[in-house]
């Protein structure tokens, strides 16, 4: 069909002291895959909430299939065929896949007692629409993230979805799972269902979308056919800056052997990783990449004392060590930035100040064993300034910060321990382009200070640009070590990484 299924016109929305959206327009055609991009704070989430009827705009209107709404309520949005799949998927882990798929429809039909044959029939019909299969009898808490995504899509289909909004749908998926999700999205497109796709991963924007709407500081920068854009142009439209990171170059000086700060030999943890060996030198950035399940995070946790290996040896600064706890790792001079900053890295409701000093409380105490306020304040001020953390003070809760600034707080927490080796697991996941570039610059500066850095990431461009050597893990083993990244392509690395799928 020609024309737009959905149009938003002159939408504005302000909160206390913040203009979240300012006169924004957007149109989404029937069966169109449309990407919405912008940095954190650009207004993407607010626009999604307005389209979903969760928030009411201060000005403007929404038009769905020619029908105009000034104040769209959630029930109006649902009845018009608009479904939102948020990042957390909003599934019930203690219910089966079939129950999760069919529940909304059952509630809408006011069915108070669920009959399994009917529940299963609704779920099977939704799956048939996208030609997929799922374990309908299994509890959602026991299925993979990719299967949860399909469950959420099927749930949307039972509500007669005409437009499905997907917020960062690939953030926890492997490359193979992303390819599968994209094939499902293309099936939905063929059925005339529109998709609004929100992602920080620009490679995915170019891969799946037909049109792109760019927001910056609450304003619409423009709406573009995807084939008229390239990576650099899109980054400029999103940020207003030209951001191009040169490849990291490691310059080794002095005795090569004396520069080795961490030496891992045949480290093994049954069922997780086997015979992993590598060396890390002062001031270099070693990348470790591989699919989820390759053993990369489990390896990092073993080095940090949180996952006891079954065999193998670790040498730190030339001495054989046994690291039995995170405390022992920190005492040696090893820090670890975890994969999930929200759950593992931060006390979200606590002040920035408390998050930064939690690893160095002992050093901040005076003779009487009491914390020294002046020392705390100067320490917190130093890290806020050094890492350019955007916050009015160290007293505000960490949960009020953007993703990039939250990650900087976690960085500060571990840098305060004065590490000699810093392991960073997925350091820029879920972070916008400008913040990502800023964090990469911080990591490079740490390497310039002769800290040995390990970056663990499934984003191949991240390790290829920021690391001088790359270790590729497949099914718990080191499949390949690239000692010189010069001239190496993303395709070459991906070919090795994806061999896990075939094995």
N, C-alpha and C positions, 0 to 999 in steps of 0.2 A: 504494500500500500504506500501511496505517496503521502507527503506531509509528515507532521510530527505527532507522535502519540502523546508526548508531554512537552509543555512549554512553561518555563518560569519567566516572568517579565517584571523587570524593575524591582526585584526583591531586595529589601533592606531589613536588617535586624541588628539592634543594638542591645548590649547588656550594660551593666553599670560601668561606665568609663571606657567601654570597648565597642567599636563599630565592627561587628563580626562580618556583616555583609552590607555592601553599599551599591545599590542599583544594579543588581546582577541579573543577566539574561542567560537562558540556556534552552536549547531545543533538542529533543531526542526522538529520532524517527522510528517508525515501525520496524522491528527486526534489526535495529542498529546496535552495534557494539560501540559504546561511547565511553571514553575515559575522562575522568575528572582528576586533574593533577594540581598540585600546589604544595608549598611548604607547610609544615605544621603551623597552625594559626592563620592560614590563608582563608579559612571559611568553609572548607570542604564538609566537615562534620555538621556544621550548622545548616548548610544547604540540604544535606541528606535528611536531617531531622525535619526540616520544613516540608520537603517533598513527602516524607512519611507521615506528616500530620502530627508529629511529636512536639514541634515548636510552631508558634504562630508568627508570621512576619509582621514587622511594623508597617511596612508599605509593600505594594506590589501585588501580583496575582499569579495564580497557577491555573493553567489550562490543560485539562486531560480530555483528549478526544473531542475537542471543541467546547467542552463544558468548563465554565469559568468558576474558580473558587477564590474568594478573598481570605477566608479562614478555613483551610483544609484540616479536618479532624482525622485522627488515625483511622477511624472506621470508614471514613469517606475514601481515604487512600487505599485501604485494603479492598474495599468493594469495587474500586476502579481498576484493581489488578496490580497494584504496586506492592512489592514485597522487598523487604530489606534483610540481607544476610550480613549481620554485624561480624566483627572480627572474632568475638567469643562464640559465635554461632547460636547462642541461646537455646541449646538443646538440654533435655532432661537426662542426665547420665544414668539414673536409676530406672529408666524406662527402656523398652526395646526399641530397635530401629523402626519397626512397623508402627509402634505406638507414637513415636516422635513424629513420624511422617503424617499420620492420620489425625493426630490429636486436635489440631486447629479446626479441621473440617467437622469433627465430631462435636466439638464445643459449639461451633456455629449452627449445627443442626439440632442443638440442645439434647444430644444423646447422653443420658446420665450413666447408663451401664454399658460399658464397652464389650462388644461381642467379638472375640478373636477372629472368626472367619471374615467378618465385615471389616475389621481393622486391617487385616492382611490383604483383603481385596483392594482397599483404597491405596495401600502402599504399593502393591504390585502394579496397579494401573499407572501410578506416577512413575515408577521405574521403567515401565514399558514405553512411556513417552520419550525417554532419553536412551532407551535400549541399553540399560545397565542392570547389574545385579548387586544386591546387598544381602548380608545375613540378617534377615528380618527378625529372627527370634533372639538375636544377640542383644545384650544390654549395650547402650551407646558408650558407656564408660570403657568397654572392652574393645572397641573398634578403632581403626587408625584415623588420623586426622583427615586423610583424603576421603575415607568412607563417611566421616562426619560431614564433610562439605557436600557430598552427594545426598546425604540424608536431609540437610538443610535445603538443598535445591528441590528435592522431591516434595518436601513440606510446602515450599512455595508454590509448586505446581498444583497441589491439591486445593489451593486457594485461587485457582484460575489466574495465575500470574500473567500479566501482560508486560510488565517491566520489573526486572530483578536487579536490585542494587547490591553490589558485592563490595564490601569494605575490606581492603587488604586480604583477599582470599588466599593468596599463595604464601603468606608469611611463614607458615610452618610446614610447607610441602617440599618434597624432593623434586628434582627436575623431572623425573618420570611422572610423578603425580601432577605436576603443573601441566605437562603435555596432555595428560588424560583430562584434567579439568578444562583445558582449552578446547579439547575435542567435544566435550559436553556443551560448552558455551556455544560452539558453532552449530551443534544440533538444535539448541534453543533458538538461535538466530533463524535457522531454516524454517522453524515453526512460526516465525513472525514475532517471537518474544524479544523485546528490547532488553539490553544489558547496559547498566551504568557501572563501570569498573573503576574502582579507586585503588591506586597503587603508587608506592614510592619507587618501584623498580621500573625504570624507564625502558629497559629492554623488553619488558612484558607489554608496556604500552604500545610500543612499535609492533610487537608480534601479533597482538590480538585485536587492536582497535581500528575503527574506521575514521572516527572523529575524536578530537581532543579539545576539552574546554580547560583553559588555564586560569586559575585564581591566584591573586597575589595581594596580601594585606586586605582581604575582604572585597576586593574589586575584580571584575572580570577583565583579564588581559586580552583574551580573544578566544575564538572558536575556530579550529583549523582541521582540514582533512589531514589525517596522519601522514599520508605520503608527501605532504608539503613540508614536513618537519624533519630535522635530524637531531641527534642527541645534544649537540652543542647549542642549537637554536632553542630547543625545548628547555634546557637548563637556564638559558638566559631569560626566556619568557617567565619562568617560575621565580627566579631569584633577582632579576635585574642586574646580574653580574655575569662576567665571563669566568667560569670555573673550569680550569683544565689542569689536572694534576700530572706533573711529569713523573716518569718511573723513578722509584727509589734506587739510589746507587750506594752500595756499601763499599767503603774504602778501607781495606784492611791495612793496618800498620804494625810494625814490630814482629815479634815471634808469633807465627801462626798458631802453634800449639799452646802458647801461653794465653792467647786470646780466647781459648775455649773456656766458657764459664759453666756450661751444662753439657754433660755427656751421658746420654741414655743408651744402655746396652741390653739388648735382647729382653726388653720389658714385656711381660706376658700377664694377662688376666684372662683365665679361661672363659670362653663365651663372649669376650669383648674385644680383645686385641692380642696379637701373638708376635713375639720376637721383634719388637719395634726398637730400632737403633737410630740415633741421630746425634749430631753435635750442634750446639748453639754457641756462637762467638759474641763477645762484647760488641755492642753497637750494630749488630745485624738484625734484620727482621726476617724471621723464618715463617713462611706460610704453611699451614696444614689444612688441606682441603679434602673433601670426600662427601658422599651422601650421608644423610641421616642413617645411623646404624653402621657406619664405617668404623666406629671406635674412636673417633677423634676427640670427643668430649670426655669419654671414659679415660683416655690416655692422659689428658690434661689434669683430670681429677686425681689420678694416681701420682703424678709429679707433685701435686699440691697437697698430698697427704690425705685425701678424702676418698680414696678408692684403692685399698691395699692390693698391690700386685702379687701374683703367685710366684713369680720368679723374675730374674733380671736384676740389673744393677743401675744405680744412679750415682754419677760423680758430679759434685758441685765444687767449682773452683779447685779441681784437681784431687779432691778428697772423696772417697766413697761414703755415701750417706744413706741412712734409712729415714724416710720421712713418714712418720706415723700419724701426723695430724696437721691441720692447717696452721696451728700455732707454731709447730716445728718448722714448717715451710717458711712462714713469715720471719721467724727468728733467723733462718739461714739467709734470707733475702729474696724469697720467691713470693710473688703476688699473683693473684688470679682474678680476673674480671669475669664474672659468670655469664652464661648464655642468656638468662632471663633476668634483666635488671629489676623488674617490678617485683618478682617473687624472691629471687636469691640475692639481689644486690642492694636493695633499699629498704629502709623503714619508712614507708610512704607517708604515714601520718606524722612522723617526727620531723623536726626542723632540719634544714640543710646542715646546720652546724653540728647537730648530733650525729648525722650520717657520716660526716667527714672525720670526726674525731674518734669514732667508735673503735678504730683499729689501733689507736695510740693513747688510750686513756692513761696507761701506766706512766708514759713520758710527760703527761700534763699534770701530774700530781706533785704537790709540794711536800715539804718534810713531814707535815702532820698527816699526810695521806689524803689531803683534800685537793680537789681540782682547782687549778689556778685560772681564774676567769680572764685575766689579761692575756695569759699565754694562749688560752683557747681562742679568744677573739682575734689575736694576731695571726694564729695558725689558720683559722677559717678565712680571714680576710686575704691572706696570702694565696690560698688555693682558689678562692673565688676570682681574684685578680689574675693569677697565673693562667688559669684555664678559661678565662673570659666567661664565667658562668653568669648568665643573665638573670639576676634576681635582685630585688631591692635591698635585701639583707639576708644574713644567714639564719634568721629566725623563722622564715616562712616554711611551711611544710613542703617536703620534696614532691608530694603529689601535685602541687600547683605548677610545677615546671613543665616545659616541653620535653619531648623525648630526648632531644639532643642535650639539653641542659641536665636532665636526670642522669644521663650517661656520664657527663662530666663530673657530677657529684660522686658517682661510683669510682671514676678514675682518681679523683682527689683522695677518696678514702684509702685507696691502695697505694697511691704515690706517696702519701704521708708516711708510709712505713719504710720509705727509702729503699725500694727493691733494686736488686741487681739483675733479676730476671722477672719479666712481666709477661704473663700468659693472658691473652685477651680472646675470649670465646664469643664470636659473632658481635664484634664491638659496635657495628653500625646498623644492626637489624632494626627495622621500623623507624628509622631516622631519616629526615628529609635531606635533600641534596646538599644544601649549604652547611648544615650541621655535620653531615658525613665528611665533607671535605675538611672542615675544621678539626674534627677528631683525627682524621688521617694526618693532618699537619702536626697535631700534638704528639701522635705516635712516632712520627719521624724525628721530631725534636728530642724525644726520649732516647731514640736510637743514637742521635748525635751526642747525647750525654753518656754514651757507652753502656746503656742498659741493654741487655739482651732481650729481644722482643719475639714472642710467638703469637701470630695471628691465626686463629682458627675460624674458617669461614667457608660457606658453601657458595659464596658469590665469587666466581672465578675472576672477574675483573678486579675485585678488591685485592686478592692476593697477588695477582699478576702485576698490578701497578705499585703496590706498597711493599712487596717483599723481594729480597735479592735471591732467596732460594725457596723452593716449594717442595713439600713432602706430600705425596698423594696417597691417601689410605683407601683401601677397598676391602670390604669384608674383614675388617680387623687387622689387615696386614699392610705394610708399606709396599705399595705396588710400584712406585717410582719416586726417585728424588731428582729434582731438577736443580742442579748446582749453579746454573747461569740462566736467568730468565730472558736474557737478551734474545730477541727474535722468536721467542716462543709465543704461540697464538692461543687464544681461548679455546679454539676448536681442538687443538692437540691435548690440552688438559682435560676438556670435557670428554673426549674419547676414552681416556684412561679412567676417569671418575665413573663414567656410565657403565663400565665393564662390570660393576657390582650388580647391575640389574640383570645382566645376562648370566652371571655365574650362579 
